[in-house]
Amino acid sequence: MPVVNRIADFSEDMKTWRRHLHTIPELGFDLPETSAFVAERLREFGVDELHEGIAQTGMIAIINGQGEGPTIGLRADMDALPIPEETGVEYASTKAGNMHACGHDGHTTMLLGAAKYLAETRNFRGRVALIFQPAEEDGGGAGVMVDEGIMDRFGIGEVYGVHNAPGMPVGGFVTSPGALMAAVDEFHVHIQGVGGHGAMPQDTRDPVMAACGIAQAIQTIVSRNHYALEELVISVTQIHTGTTDNVIPDTAYINGTVRTFDPKVQAMVIRRMQEIVDGQAASYGVEAKLEYEKGYPATINHADKAEFAVEVAKEISGEANVSAECNRKMGAEDFSYMLQARPGAYLFLGQGESAGLHHPKYDFNDEVAPVGASFFVRLVERAQPLT
């Protein structure tokens, strides 16, 4: 796999960093050991500025190039997942119930590798802002960092991110212009009825039947209110009610997820869901309250930046191993907040056959880290060349 020679030279160091990070998975914004390790490496590399405590445990490292120029942002997420690890590797998690099941240890390592190279060579003009982010999995750390003003504070003009992809050939890249990953929302329906004896339903207002009616009716939004060629997923994922066979309960609860790309589709879903909840509640004689929570917005690449990133990726992995025609993914990614704030692009980097993301047997492929680091550094050198 063609990687930058100097990065190949310290690829074993990168493996060591990654495997250490794998042993100390931390969640959300609470990443004291992870951020301390990253900060220590960055100081060793000789970055020009290190700004810690952004979004609690996030940080921005600045590396100055040669001469005046713009600032390009490169982002890695650092947090893990609350999943017990089942890999059996010697560097497995030392934190019970937590593991790096999404490869953020690898993403952090790729950006550290890029930092080491860029601090040594400085073969670019302007500046690089290395964004080490907490709470991608839960909490929207990217949005928090944007809200705390990183784009204006550090003069970031464009921003890029990469995520590993199990099942894709090792070192291959895919992306696409425009929408790449979905917006993710969640809904909660709280139903209040009147419980009673299961043998005397006429004396109750049954929340169980209301829950069934609401759940089934919600599924008609996709099939009857939505244009079939526009992506939309609505999944009811939880219904909780009742305690025993001969008691009709007082309450029921419904929960689920909505995935969209178009804000107009999202607005339609919210409207129809409210109408369904209100109408079904009236028909069953119960009270029902809908709580609809908007989550991460859709991840939408800027077309010219995606095209540029693809050209850089081809330099690293070869034209045959790079595609600009990635199918849209119904998963979500909080890098979307950074792309709302600045032009840029997000890409997937193949890590070969492995367990899937968020699986207890998943492990990042260390062969991939030098490829990702090489992509990051060539992105900088191409975007902000010395001549």
C-alpha positions in Angstrom: 0.0 0.0 0.0 1.7 3.3 -1.1 2.1 5.5 2.0 4.4 8.5 2.6 7.9 7.0 3.3 8.5 8.9 6.5 5.1 7.8 7.9 6.0 4.2 6.9 9.2 4.6 9.0 7.3 5.2 12.2 4.3 2.9 11.5 5.4 0.6 14.3 5.2 3.6 16.7 1.7 4.3 15.4 0.7 0.7 16.1 2.0 1.1 19.7 0.0 4.3 20.2 -3.1 2.8 18.8 -2.9 -0.3 20.9 -2.3 1.7 24.1 -5.4 3.8 23.3 -7.3 0.6 22.8 -6.6 -0.4 26.4 -8.0 2.8 27.9 -11.4 3.3 26.2 -13.3 6.2 27.7 -16.8 7.5 27.0 -18.4 10.8 25.9 -16.8 13.9 27.1 -15.0 12.2 30.0 -11.7 11.3 28.3 -8.9 12.2 30.8 -6.5 9.4 30.1 -7.0 9.5 26.3 -6.6 13.2 26.0 -3.6 13.2 28.3 -1.9 10.6 26.1 -2.7 12.5 22.9 -1.5 15.8 24.4 1.8 14.2 25.5 2.4 12.9 22.0 1.7 16.2 20.4 4.1 18.0 22.8 6.8 15.4 21.9 6.2 16.1 18.2 6.7 19.9 18.7 3.4 21.3 17.6 3.4 25.1 17.8 0.3 25.5 19.9 -1.8 23.1 22.0 -5.2 24.3 23.2 -6.8 21.9 25.7 -10.1 21.7 27.5 -12.3 22.4 24.5 -15.6 20.6 24.9 -14.1 19.4 28.2 -11.5 17.0 27.0 -11.1 17.9 23.3 -8.1 19.8 22.0 -6.8 21.8 19.0 -3.1 21.5 18.0 -1.7 24.1 15.6 1.2 23.4 13.3 2.6 26.4 11.4 3.8 25.9 7.8 6.2 28.1 5.9 4.8 31.5 5.1 1.4 33.0 5.2 -1.7 31.1 4.2 -5.1 29.7 5.2 -5.8 27.1 8.0 -7.0 23.7 7.2 -8.8 21.5 9.8 -8.3 17.8 10.2 -10.5 16.0 12.7 -10.3 12.7 14.7 -12.8 11.4 17.3 -11.4 9.9 20.5 -14.3 8.4 22.4 -15.3 4.7 22.8 -18.5 2.8 23.4 -20.2 1.1 26.4 -19.7 -2.4 25.0 -17.9 -5.3 26.8 -15.0 -6.4 24.6 -14.8 -9.9 23.2 -11.8 -9.6 20.9 -9.4 -11.6 23.1 -6.4 -9.5 22.0 -3.5 -8.9 24.4 -4.2 -5.2 24.3 -7.9 -5.5 25.1 -9.8 -2.9 27.1 -8.8 -2.5 30.8 -12.0 -0.7 31.5 -14.8 -3.1 32.2 -17.8 -2.5 30.0 -16.0 -0.1 27.6 -14.3 -0.8 24.3 -13.1 0.9 21.2 -15.7 -0.8 19.0 -15.8 1.9 16.3 -12.2 2.4 15.6 -11.8 5.9 17.1 -8.5 4.7 18.6 -7.4 4.2 15.0 -8.7 7.6 13.9 -6.8 9.3 16.7 -3.7 7.4 15.7 -4.0 8.5 12.1 -4.2 12.1 13.1 -1.3 11.7 15.5 0.8 10.2 12.7 -0.1 13.2 10.5 0.8 15.5 13.3 4.3 13.9 13.7 5.0 14.2 10.0 3.7 17.7 9.5 5.6 19.0 12.6 8.8 17.5 11.2 8.5 18.6 7.5 6.3 21.7 7.4 6.1 21.3 3.7 3.1 23.6 3.4 2.1 27.2 3.9 -0.4 28.6 6.3 -1.5 26.4 9.3 -3.0 23.1 10.1 -5.5 22.8 13.0 -5.6 19.2 14.3 -9.0 18.7 15.9 -9.1 15.9 18.6 -12.8 15.6 19.5 -14.6 13.9 22.3 -18.2 12.5 22.4 -18.9 11.5 18.8 -20.9 8.5 19.8 -23.1 10.3 22.3 -23.2 14.0 23.0 -22.4 15.6 19.7 -18.9 16.7 20.7 -18.3 18.1 17.2 -21.3 20.5 17.6 -20.0 21.5 21.1 -16.6 22.3 19.7 -18.2 24.4 16.9 -20.4 26.2 19.4 -17.3 27.0 21.5 -16.0 28.8 18.5 -13.1 26.7 17.1 -13.7 27.6 13.5 -13.5 31.4 14.1 -11.0 31.2 16.9 -8.4 29.3 14.9 -9.4 30.6 11.5 -10.2 27.2 10.1 -11.3 27.6 6.4 -12.0 24.0 5.5 -12.3 20.7 7.4 -11.9 17.0 6.7 -12.5 13.8 8.5 -12.1 10.0 7.8 -13.9 6.9 9.3 -12.8 3.3 8.9 -15.1 0.9 7.1 -15.1 -2.8 7.8 -15.8 -4.9 4.7 -14.1 -2.5 2.3 -10.7 -3.4 0.8 -7.8 -2.3 3.0 -6.7 1.2 2.2 -9.5 2.0 -0.3 -11.4 5.2 0.0 -15.1 6.0 -0.8 -17.1 9.2 -0.5 -19.5 11.2 -2.6 -20.5 14.8 -3.1 -23.6 16.0 -1.2 -25.4 14.0 1.4 -23.4 11.1 2.7 -24.9 10.1 6.0 -28.3 10.7 7.5 -29.7 13.0 10.1 -30.7 10.9 13.2 -33.7 11.8 15.4 -35.5 9.9 18.1 -39.1 10.0 19.3 -40.8 9.0 22.5 -44.5 8.5 23.0 -45.9 8.5 26.5 -49.4 7.0 26.8 -51.7 7.5 29.8 -54.7 5.3 30.0 -56.8 3.8 32.8 -55.8 0.4 33.9 -57.9 -2.4 35.5 -58.7 -6.1 35.5 -57.8 -7.9 32.3 -61.2 -9.6 32.5 -63.1 -6.3 32.5 -61.6 -4.2 29.7 -64.8 -2.3 29.3 -63.9 -0.5 32.6 -60.5 0.6 31.3 -58.9 2.8 28.6 -56.3 0.4 27.4 -52.9 1.9 26.7 -51.6 -1.4 25.3 -54.0 -1.3 22.3 -53.3 2.4 21.8 -49.5 1.7 21.7 -50.1 -1.0 19.1 -52.2 1.3 17.0 -49.8 4.2 17.2 -46.8 1.9 16.4 -48.5 0.5 13.3 -49.8 3.9 12.1 -46.3 5.4 12.4 -45.1 2.9 9.9 -47.5 4.2 7.3 -45.6 7.5 7.2 -43.0 5.8 5.0 -45.4 3.8 2.9 -48.2 6.4 2.4 -46.9 9.9 3.1 -43.5 9.9 1.6 -42.1 9.9 -1.9 -40.5 6.5 -2.4 -37.3 7.7 -4.1 -36.2 9.9 -1.2 -34.5 8.0 1.6 -36.4 7.7 4.9 -36.3 5.2 7.7 -38.6 5.1 10.7 -38.1 2.3 13.2 -40.1 1.7 16.3 -37.5 0.1 18.6 -39.2 -0.1 22.0 -42.6 -0.7 23.5 -42.8 -1.0 27.2 -46.0 -1.6 29.1 -47.7 -4.0 31.6 -46.5 -6.3 34.3 -48.6 -9.5 34.3 -51.2 -11.4 32.3 -54.5 -10.3 34.0 -53.9 -6.6 34.5 -54.4 -3.9 31.9 -51.8 -1.2 32.8 -52.2 2.5 33.2 -49.4 3.5 30.9 -47.4 2.5 27.8 -44.2 3.9 26.2 -43.0 3.8 22.6 -39.5 4.8 21.4 -37.8 4.8 18.0 -35.5 6.4 15.5 -35.9 8.5 12.3 -33.3 8.8 9.6 -33.6 11.5 6.9 -31.5 13.5 4.5 -33.9 16.3 3.6 -35.1 18.8 6.2 -38.5 19.0 4.4 -38.9 15.2 4.8 -37.9 15.6 8.5 -40.6 18.3 8.9 -43.2 16.1 7.3 -42.4 13.2 9.6 -42.7 15.4 12.7 -46.0 16.7 11.5 -47.5 13.4 10.6 -46.2 11.7 13.7 -47.9 14.3 15.9 -51.2 13.9 13.9 -51.0 10.1 14.3 -50.3 10.3 18.0 -53.1 12.8 18.6 -55.6 10.9 16.4 -54.8 7.4 17.7 -55.0 8.7 21.3 -58.5 10.1 20.7 -59.7 6.9 19.0 -58.6 4.8 22.0 -59.7 7.2 24.6 -56.3 7.7 26.1 -53.9 10.6 26.5 -50.6 10.5 24.5 -47.7 12.9 24.4 -45.1 12.9 21.6 -41.5 14.0 22.4 -39.5 14.4 19.2 -35.8 15.0 19.6 -33.7 16.2 16.6 -30.2 14.7 16.7 -27.2 15.0 14.5 -28.0 16.6 11.1 -27.2 15.0 7.8 -23.5 14.8 6.9 -23.4 16.7 3.6 -20.1 17.0 1.8 -19.3 20.1 -0.2 -18.9 18.9 -3.8 -15.7 20.7 -4.7 -14.0 19.6 -1.4 -15.2 16.0 -1.9 -13.7 16.0 -5.5 -10.4 17.4 -4.2 -10.3 14.8 -1.4 -10.9 12.0 -3.9 -8.0 13.2 -6.1 -5.7 13.2 -3.0 -6.9 9.7 -2.0 -6.0 8.4 -5.5 -2.5 9.6 -5.0 -2.3 7.4 -1.8 -4.3 4.4 -2.8 -4.4 4.4 -6.6 -7.3 5.3 -8.8 -8.8 1.8 -8.8 -9.1 1.8 -5.0 -11.0 5.1 -4.7 -14.6 5.9 -5.5 -16.6 9.1 -5.5 -19.9 7.2 -5.8 -20.6 6.0 -2.3 -24.2 5.0 -1.6 -25.8 7.1 1.1 -25.5 5.7 4.6 -28.4 5.7 7.0 -26.1 5.9 10.0 -25.2 9.3 11.4 -22.0 11.2 12.3 -21.6 14.4 14.3 -18.9 15.7 11.8 -22.0 17.0 10.2 -21.8 20.0 12.5 -18.3 20.9 11.3 -19.5 20.6 7.7 -22.3 23.0 8.4 -19.8 25.5 9.8 -17.2 25.1 7.1 -16.7 23.6 3.7 -15.1 20.2 3.6 -15.6 16.5 3.1 -15.9 13.2 5.0 -14.5 9.9 3.6 -14.6 6.2 4.5 -11.3 4.2 4.6 -11.4 0.5 4.1 -10.1 -1.7 6.9 -10.7 -5.1 5.3 -12.8 -8.0 6.6 -13.5 -7.7 10.2 -16.3 -7.6 12.7 -18.7 -4.7 12.1 -18.6 -1.4 13.8 -20.1 -1.4 17.3 -19.6 -5.2 17.6 -17.9 -6.6 20.7 -15.4 -8.5 18.5 -14.4 -5.4 16.4 -10.8 -4.3 16.3 -9.2 -1.6 14.2 -6.7 -2.8 11.5 -3.3 -1.3 12.2 -2.3 -1.5 8.5 -4.8 1.2 7.8 -3.4 3.9 10.1 -0.4 4.8 7.9 -2.7 5.1 4.9 -5.0 7.5 6.7 -2.1 9.6 8.0 -0.6 9.8 4.5 -4.0 10.9 3.2 -4.2 13.7 5.8 -0.7 15.0 5.1 -1.0 15.0 1.3 -4.4 16.8 1.8 -2.5 19.6 3.6 0.4 19.7 1.1 -2.0 19.8 -1.9 -4.4 22.3 -0.4 -1.7 24.7 0.8 1.4 24.1 -1.3 4.6 26.1 -0.9 4.7 27.1 -4.6 
